[in-house]
Amino acid sequence: MKVAEKSSKKYIGSWREFHKIIRNLFSNLNMPEYVTYSLFAILTGAFAGFAAVFFHECIQLLTEFSFQHLVKMFGFLGIFAVIIIPALGMLIQSIMTDAFPKTASKKGIPEVIKSVAIRGGYIPFRTTLFHFIAPIICLGTGGTLGPEGPAAQLGAGVGSKLGNLFGLSDSRRRMFTAAGAGAAISAVFNTPLGGIFFGLEIILLNDFQSPTFSALILSSVTASAISRIFLGDSPAFIFETVSIGSYNQLHYYALLGLLAGILSLLFVKYSDTTKHFIGQKIKPFISGWMLMVIVGLLVGVAGFFYADIFGIGYGAINSLLSNSMTLKIAIILLVLKFILVPLVLHSGGFGGLFAPSLFLGACFGYIYATVLNQFWGLNLDTTTYTLVSMGAVLGGVNSIPISSIMIIFEMTKDYTFILPLMLAVVLSTMIVQLIMKGSVHVKHLEREGFNISQGREVSILRSILVSDVMIPDIMLIPEITPLKDLISKLIESPHGTFYTVDEKGKINGKISENELRPIITEYESLREMLLVGDIAIQDFEFVYDTDDLDSVLKLFGKQNVDVFPVISSKNHELVVGTIIRQDVIAAYNRESFKYNLTDGLAHEIKSINRAKVSKVADGYSISECIVPISYVGKTLNELRFRNKYGLDILMIKKRKDSFDLEKNESEVLMPQPDYKLEADDILVIFGADQNIKKTEDWYI
């Protein structure tokens, strides 16, 4: 035991030394930033491409082993041996899930989106390794899912690991994590353009930036080139010719797009219902492994009668494209795939939805064209409608219109049907997003409590409250004050806006230069007659001290004013100050600058000693402190460090997963208002020296 522990420590120590050497070499190159971006994008694409190719080959090998050698091992079951294979695969996956439940839960493309949006692109190596093995077992034993989601997660993990190895800042690691995901999709589908737009549409949620776009292009093209070298350049879908027909038949494609959108919506809704039903109604009464085995047996039974239901299903799609499948079989395969995919996925299987979406689309398009031909006497080309429907359902189910168009175009290498393809994909995606009011992936994350579609600007504004920015000074004047006294106060005061209060001190009106200007010419005759309350505007907006700056800035834009009175949230009759538009903008600029500064200094701040205070300027320092026990489980929004202590949290350092071979190093997170502090977290704080000194009281 001691020998093994000593050997492990020696290995980890050697890894760390190698890690430091790589970082030092990278930092000492002093190359232009664009060259650095380009080289690293190519490197990310190469590693993601090799990983995706290896992933693909492993699935092929396990599929061959399962349905040839394992079937022979279960020969005593006769022709029913094939039914056991998917159940066995699900059982193995359930054992893996029980052994690593936390890692197993981080599956699918939403996890990649979360890592890029809120974790600085960090994905633990354990997560990458687990979600490399589990999908291979699922797909290699006949699980009726696809390899694309796991491949994207694998590529993202490769990009994240490389970024970590080279000591990149959070913003760069975010960029190359997304590039790795896009590169893996490019390699699996052999579609470089599809990989680029996949990264933009899904992983980055359409957050377009030029450096990121460049990284996506280079990494996706590199990965696709590697895929073509090892897997060949033949298109995945084989057909002879396509004929879109006359352009006066475009309405048939439009109708196909609308129906494909309805099918996509029904699939998404059914998937959500299945997830809820399994989680709430079945899992509390049936153990996880038993549920997975039962679902595996269902897949096995379906595959026994219709073998095309097993695995990825590209063979069935090619049969549909060659018009060599009967209408009855196409309908049965559509129904089976529709029912089984969410069951496998939500019972605990590992895989993606891209290939099932293509399968559903192919069946539906073939059925659509065949029915119109047989019952309405039309002469529609079933191959073309099958291809168009594949793109429409892919786009609808996954909320990726541009990626779907590019993927189908590149996988078929045929441009002739691009117009009907675009029409159907746009209509299908529009139907789904109109009903769901947003992207499928964003809605999924929102149900988990993540609101990451608004961008960094909104996140910064929402992290600051009115009480942090407001001015406690406000000019309140009784409504019974004579007009002449108001003019005197206005001349002496630096304020341009006054607020009137009633006899109880409750604010009830607003007076600015706009209200005074119309009566200036009649001032001499009116000054003894009018009271302040006579000219005050009764209809005005106010904000509470607990409102965030995002809502306040929107209110400024809506009302087209420059100042609001601030009311206490605890006592709605108490006026506590004013908030000015320029102060809101200045607060945002300060926080944005701080964010950029800390992001750029992330690598340097990682090396600050925990017990050491680092001087930044005269009277101001950066320090680290362990989260006190009394703060564990509370959010940053609840603790209000800036308001209570005059301190800013620049970042949070977390222990890395011990399987990452770097367990004494830290993962750096940018602070989010809803982040809950954990016991092992280390806060990197910035503020005045006297305020940092006061943090010692936290541990008393």
C-alpha positions in Angstrom: 0.0 0.0 0.0 2.8 2.4 1.0 4.7 1.5 -2.2 1.6 2.2 -4.4 1.0 5.5 -2.5 4.7 6.5 -2.9 4.6 5.6 -6.6 1.3 7.7 -7.1 2.8 10.7 -5.4 5.9 10.4 -7.5 3.8 10.2 -10.7 1.7 13.2 -9.6 4.8 15.2 -8.8 6.3 14.4 -12.3 3.0 15.5 -13.9 3.1 18.8 -12.1 6.7 19.4 -13.1 5.8 18.7 -16.7 2.8 21.0 -16.3 5.0 23.8 -15.1 7.5 23.3 -17.9 4.8 23.5 -20.5 3.3 26.7 -19.0 6.8 28.3 -18.8 7.6 27.4 -22.4 4.2 28.7 -23.6 4.5 32.0 -21.7 8.1 32.6 -22.8 7.4 32.2 -26.6 6.2 35.9 -26.7 4.4 35.3 -30.0 1.8 37.8 -31.4 -1.6 37.2 -30.0 -3.2 36.2 -33.3 -0.4 33.6 -34.0 -1.0 32.2 -30.5 -4.7 32.0 -31.1 -4.2 30.3 -34.4 -1.6 27.7 -33.2 -3.7 26.8 -30.2 -6.9 26.5 -32.3 -5.1 24.1 -34.6 -3.7 22.2 -31.7 -7.2 22.0 -30.1 -8.7 20.8 -33.4 -6.0 18.2 -33.8 -6.4 16.7 -30.3 -10.3 16.9 -30.6 -10.1 15.3 -34.0 -8.0 12.3 -32.8 -10.2 11.9 -29.8 -13.4 11.9 -31.9 -11.8 9.4 -34.4 -10.8 7.1 -31.5 -14.3 7.5 -30.0 -15.9 6.5 -33.3 -13.6 3.5 -33.7 -14.3 2.3 -30.2 -18.0 2.3 -30.8 -17.5 0.3 -34.1 -15.3 -2.3 -32.3 -17.7 -2.7 -29.4 -20.7 -3.0 -31.7 -19.0 -5.7 -33.7 -17.9 -7.5 -30.5 -21.4 -7.2 -29.0 -23.5 -8.4 -31.9 -21.1 -11.1 -33.1 -19.0 -12.5 -30.2 -21.4 -11.8 -27.3 -24.4 -13.2 -29.2 -22.4 -16.4 -29.5 -21.7 -16.4 -25.8 -25.5 -16.2 -25.2 -26.0 -18.9 -27.8 -28.1 -21.0 -25.3 -30.8 -18.4 -25.8 -31.0 -19.1 -29.5 -32.4 -16.3 -31.7 -33.4 -14.3 -28.6 -29.7 -13.7 -27.6 -29.7 -10.4 -29.3 -32.3 -9.1 -26.8 -29.9 -9.4 -23.9 -27.2 -7.2 -25.4 -28.8 -3.8 -24.8 -29.9 -4.8 -21.3 -26.3 -5.9 -20.5 -25.1 -2.5 -21.8 -27.6 -0.6 -19.6 -26.6 -2.7 -16.6 -22.9 -1.8 -17.0 -23.9 1.9 -17.4 -26.0 1.7 -14.2 -23.0 0.3 -12.3 -20.8 3.1 -13.6 -23.5 5.6 -12.6 -23.7 4.2 -9.1 -19.9 4.3 -8.7 -19.6 7.9 -9.9 -23.0 9.5 -9.5 -21.9 13.1 -9.5 -19.7 12.7 -12.6 -22.4 10.7 -14.4 -25.0 13.5 -13.8 -22.8 15.9 -15.8 -23.8 14.6 -19.2 -24.8 16.1 -22.5 -24.4 19.3 -24.3 -26.0 21.5 -21.5 -23.0 20.7 -19.3 -20.6 22.0 -22.0 -22.7 25.2 -22.2 -22.6 25.6 -18.4 -18.9 25.1 -18.3 -18.3 27.7 -21.0 -20.8 30.2 -19.6 -20.3 30.0 -15.9 -17.2 27.9 -15.1 -14.6 29.6 -17.3 -14.5 26.7 -19.7 -13.3 24.3 -17.0 -14.2 20.6 -17.4 -12.6 18.0 -15.0 -10.7 15.2 -16.7 -12.7 12.7 -14.8 -15.9 14.0 -16.4 -14.3 13.8 -19.9 -13.1 10.2 -19.3 -16.4 9.0 -17.9 -18.4 10.5 -20.7 -16.0 8.9 -23.2 -16.5 5.4 -21.9 -20.2 5.4 -21.0 -21.5 6.4 -24.4 -19.3 3.8 -26.1 -20.9 1.1 -23.9 -24.4 2.5 -24.6 -24.0 2.8 -28.4 -21.8 -0.3 -28.8 -24.5 -2.5 -27.2 -27.3 -1.2 -29.3 -28.5 1.8 -27.3 -30.7 3.8 -29.7 -29.0 7.1 -29.2 -26.3 9.1 -31.1 -22.6 9.8 -30.7 -22.7 13.6 -31.3 -23.5 14.9 -27.8 -20.8 12.8 -26.1 -18.4 13.6 -28.9 -19.0 17.4 -28.3 -18.5 16.8 -24.6 -15.3 14.9 -25.3 -13.9 17.7 -27.6 -14.8 20.3 -25.1 -13.0 18.4 -22.4 -9.9 18.1 -24.6 -10.0 21.9 -25.3 -10.5 22.6 -21.6 -7.6 20.3 -20.6 -5.3 21.9 -23.1 -6.2 25.4 -21.9 -5.5 24.3 -18.4 -2.2 22.7 -19.3 -1.0 25.9 -21.0 -2.3 28.1 -18.2 -4.8 30.1 -20.3 -7.0 32.7 -18.7 -10.7 32.0 -18.3 -11.8 33.9 -21.4 -9.3 32.0 -23.6 -10.1 28.6 -22.0 -13.8 29.3 -22.6 -13.0 30.0 -26.3 -11.1 26.8 -26.8 -13.5 24.7 -24.9 -16.2 25.8 -27.3 -13.7 25.3 -30.2 -13.0 21.7 -29.0 -16.7 20.9 -29.0 -17.2 22.3 -32.5 -14.1 20.4 -33.7 -15.4 17.1 -32.4 -18.8 17.6 -34.1 -16.8 18.4 -37.3 -14.8 15.2 -37.0 -17.8 12.9 -36.2 -19.9 14.2 -39.0 -17.0 15.2 -41.3 -18.7 18.6 -41.5 -16.3 21.6 -40.7 -19.0 24.2 -41.4 -21.4 22.3 -39.3 -18.9 22.2 -36.4 -18.3 25.9 -36.6 -21.9 26.9 -36.4 -22.6 24.2 -33.8 -20.1 25.9 -31.5 -21.7 29.3 -32.2 -25.4 28.3 -32.0 -25.3 25.9 -29.1 -22.1 26.1 -27.0 -21.8 29.9 -27.2 -25.5 30.6 -27.5 -24.9 32.9 -30.6 -22.4 35.1 -28.7 -20.4 36.0 -31.8 -16.9 37.4 -31.4 -14.2 37.5 -34.1 -11.4 35.7 -32.1 -13.8 32.9 -31.2 -15.0 32.6 -34.8 -11.4 32.3 -35.9 -10.7 29.6 -33.3 -13.8 27.7 -34.3 -12.8 27.8 -38.0 -9.3 26.6 -37.5 -10.1 23.9 -35.0 -13.1 22.5 -37.0 -11.1 22.4 -40.3 -8.2 20.7 -38.6 -10.4 18.1 -36.9 -12.3 17.4 -40.1 -9.0 16.9 -42.0 -7.9 14.3 -39.4 -11.3 12.6 -39.6 -11.0 12.3 -43.4 -7.5 10.9 -43.1 -8.5 8.1 -40.7 -12.2 7.5 -41.5 -12.3 8.4 -45.2 -14.0 11.1 -47.2 -17.1 9.2 -48.3 -20.4 10.9 -47.4 -22.3 9.3 -44.6 -25.5 9.3 -46.6 -25.5 7.6 -50.0 -28.0 8.3 -52.7 -27.9 8.6 -56.5 -29.6 11.9 -57.4 -32.1 14.3 -56.0 -34.8 16.3 -57.7 -36.5 19.1 -55.9 -39.2 19.3 -58.6 -40.7 22.5 -59.9 -40.4 25.7 -57.8 -44.2 25.9 -57.8 -44.0 22.8 -55.5 -42.2 24.7 -52.8 -45.4 24.8 -50.7 -45.0 21.0 -50.2 -41.6 21.7 -48.6 -43.1 24.5 -46.5 -45.8 22.1 -45.2 -43.1 19.5 -44.5 -41.2 22.0 -42.5 -44.3 23.0 -40.4 -45.2 19.3 -39.8 -41.5 18.5 -38.9 -41.7 21.4 -36.5 -44.8 19.9 -34.8 -43.1 16.5 -34.7 -40.0 18.1 -33.2 -42.1 19.9 -30.6 -44.0 16.7 -29.7 -40.7 14.8 -29.3 -39.3 17.5 -27.0 -42.5 17.6 -25.0 -42.6 13.8 -24.8 -38.9 13.7 -23.7 -39.6 16.3 -20.9 -42.6 14.4 -19.8 -40.7 11.1 -19.8 -37.9 12.6 -17.8 -40.4 14.0 -15.2 -42.4 10.7 -15.0 -39.3 8.5 -14.6 -37.8 10.9 -12.0 -41.0 11.4 -10.0 -43.1 8.3 -10.5 -40.7 5.4 -11.3 -37.3 5.9 -9.7 -38.7 6.3 -6.1 -40.1 2.7 -6.4 -37.7 0.9 -8.7 -33.9 0.8 -8.3 -31.9 2.5 -11.0 -30.2 -0.6 -12.3 -33.5 -2.5 -12.7 -35.1 0.4 -14.6 -32.2 0.6 -17.0 -32.2 -3.2 -17.5 -36.0 -3.1 -18.3 -35.5 -0.3 -20.8 -32.6 -2.2 -22.3 -34.8 -5.2 -22.7 -37.4 -3.1 -24.5 -34.7 -1.9 -26.9 -33.6 -5.5 -27.4 -37.1 -6.7 -28.1 -37.6 -3.8 -30.6 -34.3 -4.6 -32.2 -35.0 -8.3 -32.4 -37.9 -7.5 -34.8 -36.5 -4.4 -36.4 -32.6 -4.4 -36.2 -32.4 -0.9 -37.7 -33.5 0.4 -34.3 -30.2 -0.6 -32.7 -27.4 2.0 -32.4 -26.9 5.1 -34.5 -29.1 4.1 -37.4 -27.3 5.4 -40.4 -28.0 2.1 -42.3 -31.7 2.6 -42.0 -31.4 6.2 -43.2 -29.5 5.0 -46.3 -32.3 2.4 -46.9 -34.9 5.2 -46.8 -32.7 7.4 -49.2 -32.5 4.6 -51.7 -36.3 4.0 -51.5 -35.7 0.4 -50.5 -37.9 0.4 -47.4 -41.7 -0.1 -47.2 -44.0 2.5 -45.8 -45.1 0.2 -43.0 -41.6 -0.4 -41.8 -40.8 3.3 -41.9 -43.8 4.1 -39.8 -42.9 1.4 -37.2 -39.3 2.6 -37.0 -40.5 6.2 -36.5 -42.8 5.2 -33.7 -40.2 3.0 -32.0 -37.4 5.6 -32.2 -39.8 8.3 -31.0 -40.7 6.2 -27.9 -37.4 4.5 -27.1 -34.9 7.4 -27.3 -36.2 9.4 -24.3 -36.7 6.2 -22.3 -33.0 5.2 -22.8 -31.8 8.7 -22.2 -33.8 9.5 -19.1 -33.5 6.1 -17.5 -29.8 6.6 -17.4 -28.3 5.9 -20.8 -25.5 8.0 -22.3 -25.7 9.4 -25.8 -26.9 12.3 -28.0 -30.0 13.4 -29.9 -28.5 14.4 -33.2 -28.5 10.9 -34.8 -32.0 10.1 -33.4 -33.2 13.5 -34.8 -31.8 12.6 -38.2 -33.4 9.1 -38.0 -36.8 10.6 -37.1 -36.6 13.2 -39.8 -35.6 10.6 -42.4 -38.6 8.4 -41.5 -41.0 11.3 -41.4 -39.9 12.8 -44.7 -40.1 9.4 -46.4 -43.5 8.7 -45.0 -44.7 12.3 -46.0 -43.5 12.0 -49.6 -44.8 8.4 -50.0 -48.2 9.1 -48.7 -48.6 12.2 -51.0 -47.5 10.1 -53.9 -49.8 7.1 -53.2 -52.9 8.9 -52.1 -52.8 12.2 -54.0 -51.1 10.9 -57.1 -48.1 13.2 -56.9 -44.7 12.4 -58.2 -42.4 13.7 -55.4 -38.9 12.6 -55.0 -38.8 10.6 -51.7 -35.0 11.0 -51.5 -35.2 14.8 -51.5 -38.0 14.9 -49.0 -36.2 12.5 -46.7 -33.1 14.7 -46.7 -35.0 17.9 -46.2 -37.0 16.4 -43.3 -33.8 15.2 -41.7 -32.5 18.8 -41.5 -35.9 20.1 -40.4 -36.2 17.7 -37.4 -32.5 18.0 -36.5 -33.0 21.8 -36.4 -36.3 21.7 -34.5 -35.3 19.2 -31.8 -31.9 20.8 -31.2 -32.6 24.5 -31.9 -29.8 24.7 -34.5 -31.2 26.0 -37.8 -27.9 27.1 -39.4 -25.9 24.1 -38.1 -28.6 21.7 -39.4 -28.5 23.2 -42.9 -24.7 23.0 -42.9 -24.6 19.4 -41.5 -27.0 18.0 -44.1 -25.4 19.9 -46.9 -21.9 18.7 -46.0 -22.9 15.1 -45.1 -24.6 14.7 -48.5 -22.1 16.9 -50.5 -25.1 18.0 -52.7 -26.1 21.6 -53.1 -29.1 21.1 -55.4 -31.8 20.9 -52.6 -30.4 23.7 -50.4 -33.4 26.0 -51.0 -36.1 23.6 -49.8 -33.8 22.5 -47.0 -33.4 26.1 -45.8 -37.2 26.7 -46.0 -38.1 23.6 -44.1 -35.4 24.0 -41.4 -36.3 27.6 -40.7 -40.1 26.8 -40.5 -39.5 23.8 -38.2 -37.2 25.7 -35.9 -39.6 28.7 -35.8 -42.5 26.4 -34.7 -40.5 25.0 -31.8 -39.1 28.3 -30.6 -42.4 30.1 -30.9 -44.1 27.5 -28.7 -41.2 27.0 -26.3 -40.3 30.7 -26.4 -36.6 30.1 -26.8 -33.9 27.6 -27.5 -34.4 24.0 -26.3 -31.0 24.0 -24.5 -31.6 27.3 -22.8 -35.0 26.2 -21.5 -33.4 23.0 -20.2 -30.8 25.0 -18.3 -33.4 27.5 -17.0 -35.4 24.6 -15.5 -32.2 23.7 -13.7 -32.0 27.2 -12.3 -29.3 28.5 -14.8 -30.1 31.8 -16.6 -27.1 32.2 -18.8 -28.6 33.5 -22.0 -28.4 37.2 -21.1 -24.6 37.7 -21.5 -21.9 39.1 -19.2 -23.2 42.7 -19.2 -26.6 41.7 -17.7 -24.8 39.4 -15.2 -22.6 42.3 -14.0 -25.6 44.7 -13.7 -27.6 42.2 -11.8 -24.8 41.6 -9.3 -25.0 45.3 -8.2 -27.9 46.7 -6.1 -29.2 50.2 -6.0 -28.0 50.5 -2.4 -24.5 50.1 -3.6 -24.7 53.0 -6.0 -27.3 55.4 -4.7 -26.6 58.8 -3.2 -28.1 59.2 0.2 -28.6 62.9 -0.4 -32.0 63.9 -1.8 -33.9 67.2 -1.9 -37.3 66.7 -0.2 -39.6 69.7 0.1 -43.1 69.9 1.7 -45.8 70.2 -0.9 -47.2 73.3 0.9 -43.9 75.2 0.3 -44.5 78.6 -1.5 -43.1 78.8 -5.0 -40.7 81.6 -4.1 -39.1 79.4 -1.5 -38.6 76.7 -4.0 -36.8 79.1 -6.4 -34.5 80.1 -3.6 -33.7 76.5 -2.7 -33.2 75.6 -6.4 -30.6 78.4 -6.8 -28.7 77.4 -3.7 -28.9 73.6 -4.3 -26.7 71.6 -6.7 -29.7 69.3 -7.4 -31.7 69.7 -10.5 -34.7 67.7 -9.3 -36.7 68.1 -6.1 -39.3 65.7 -4.7 -42.4 66.8 -2.7 -43.7 65.1 0.4 -47.0 65.3 2.2 -47.6 66.1 5.9 -46.7 62.5 6.8 -43.3 62.8 4.9 -44.4 60.4 2.1 -43.1 61.3 -1.3 -45.9 62.3 -3.7 -44.4 64.5 -6.5 -41.5 65.6 -8.6 -40.3 69.0 -9.7 -37.6 69.7 -12.2 -36.6 72.6 -14.5 -39.2 71.2 -17.0 -42.0 72.0 -14.7 -40.7 75.5 -13.8 -39.9 76.7 -17.3 -43.5 77.3 -18.4 -44.2 79.6 -15.5 -41.0 81.7 -15.6 -42.6 84.5 -17.6 -45.5 84.7 -15.1 -43.3 84.2 -12.1 -43.8 87.7 -10.5 -47.6 87.3 -10.5 -47.7 83.7 -9.5 -45.0 83.4 -6.8 -47.3 84.4 -4.0 -50.2 82.3 -5.3 -48.7 78.9 -6.1 -47.5 76.2 -3.8 -44.9 73.6 -4.7 -47.7 70.9 -4.7 -49.6 72.9 -7.4 -46.9 72.4 -10.1 -45.4 69.0 -9.0 -45.8 66.0 -11.3 -47.7 63.3 -9.4 -46.9 60.6 -12.0 -43.3 59.6 -11.5 -41.2 56.4 -11.1 -39.1 55.4 -8.1 -36.9 52.4 -7.3 -36.2 50.3 -4.2 -32.8 50.0 -2.6 -32.9 46.3 -3.2 -33.5 46.5 -7.0 -30.6 45.6 -9.2 -29.0 47.9 -11.8 -30.2 45.9 -14.7 -33.8 46.7 -14.0 -32.9 50.3 -13.1 -31.1 50.9 -16.4 -34.0 49.5 -18.3 -36.3 51.9 -16.4 -34.0 54.8 -17.2 -34.3 54.0 -20.9 -38.1 53.6 -20.7 -38.7 56.9 -18.8 -36.0 58.9 -20.5 -35.0 60.6 -17.2 -31.6 60.9 -15.4 -32.6 60.4 -11.8 -34.9 58.3 -9.6 -35.7 58.6 -5.9 -34.9 55.5 -3.9 -37.4 54.1 -1.5 -36.5 51.7 1.4 -37.7 48.1 0.7 -38.4 47.7 4.4 -40.4 50.9 4.8 -42.1 52.0 1.6 -42.8 55.5 3.0 -39.1 56.2 3.7 -37.0 57.9 1.0 -33.4 56.9 1.4 -31.7 58.7 -1.6 -31.4 59.1 -5.3 -29.8 57.1 -8.1 -28.4 58.8 -11.2 -28.1 57.3 -14.7 -24.4 58.3 -14.9 -23.7 56.6 -11.6 -25.2 53.4 -12.9 -23.1 53.5 -16.1 -20.0 54.3 -14.1 -20.7 51.4 -11.7 -21.0 49.0 -14.7 -17.8 50.3 -16.2 -15.9 49.8 -13.0 -17.1 46.2 -12.6 -16.5 45.5 -16.3 -13.0 46.8 -16.0 -12.5 44.7 -12.9 -13.8 41.6 -14.6 -11.5 42.1 -17.6 -8.6 42.8 -15.3 -9.1 39.8 -13.2 -9.7 37.6 -16.2 -6.4 38.7 -17.7 -4.6 38.3 -14.4 -6.2 34.9 -13.6 -2.9 33.0 -14.1 -1.0 35.4 -11.9 -3.6 35.4 -9.2 -3.6 31.6 -9.1 -0.1 31.8 -7.6 -0.8 34.2 -4.7 0.0 32.5 -1.4 -3.1 31.9 0.7 -1.6 33.6 3.8 0.0 36.4 1.8 -1.4 39.8 0.9 -0.4 41.2 -2.5 -0.1 45.0 -2.8 -1.8 46.5 -5.8 -1.6 50.2 -5.1 -1.0 52.4 -2.1 -3.6 51.4 0.5 -5.2 48.7 -1.6 -4.3 44.9 -1.8 -5.4 41.5 -3.1 -5.7 38.8 -0.6 -7.0 35.3 -0.2 -9.2 33.9 2.6 -10.8 30.6 3.3 -14.6 30.7 3.4 -15.7 30.9 7.1 -18.0 28.1 8.3 -20.8 30.6 8.9 -20.8 31.6 5.2 -20.9 28.1 3.7 -24.2 27.5 1.8 -24.9 31.2 1.4 -24.9 33.0 -2.0 -22.7 36.0 -2.8 -25.9 37.9 -3.3 -27.0 37.2 0.3 -23.6 38.1 1.8 -23.2 41.5 0.0 -19.5 41.7 0.6 -19.2 45.1 -1.2 -22.0 46.6 0.9 -21.1 45.2 4.3 -17.3 45.0 4.2 -16.2 47.3 1.3 -14.6 44.3 -0.4 -14.8 43.0 -3.9 -14.5 39.2 -4.7 -12.4 39.0 -7.8 -12.6 35.2 -8.1 -13.2 32.0 -6.3 -10.6 29.2 -6.1 -11.9 25.7 -5.8 -10.1 22.4 -5.4 -9.8 20.5 -8.6 -11.1 17.0 -9.0 -8.6 14.6 -7.5 -8.8 12.4 -10.6 -7.3 15.3 -12.5 -3.9 14.5 -11.2 -3.5 18.1 -9.9 -5.5 17.9 -6.7 -3.4 20.5 -4.9 -4.0 23.1 -7.7 -7.2 25.2 -7.9 -9.9 25.8 -10.4 -10.6 29.6 -10.8 -14.2 30.7 -11.1 -15.6 34.2 -11.8 -18.0 35.1 -9.0 -21.7 34.9 -9.9 -24.4 36.5 -7.6 -26.2 33.1 -7.2 -23.1 31.1 -6.5 -23.3 29.2 -3.2 -20.1 29.1 -1.2 -18.6 25.7 -0.3 -16.4 24.7 2.6 -13.2 24.3 0.6 -13.6 27.6 -1.4 -10.9 30.3 -1.2 -12.0 33.9 -1.9 -9.7 36.2 -3.8 -10.6 39.6 -2.4 -9.7 43.1 -3.3 -10.1 46.3 -1.2 -8.6 48.8 1.1 -6.0 47.4 3.5 -8.1 48.3 6.6 -11.1 46.4 5.2 -9.0 43.4 4.4 -7.6 43.5 7.9 -11.1 43.2 9.3 -11.6 39.9 7.6 -9.7 38.3 10.5 -12.9 38.8 12.6 -14.7 36.3 10.4 -12.9 33.4 12.1 -13.4 34.6 15.7 
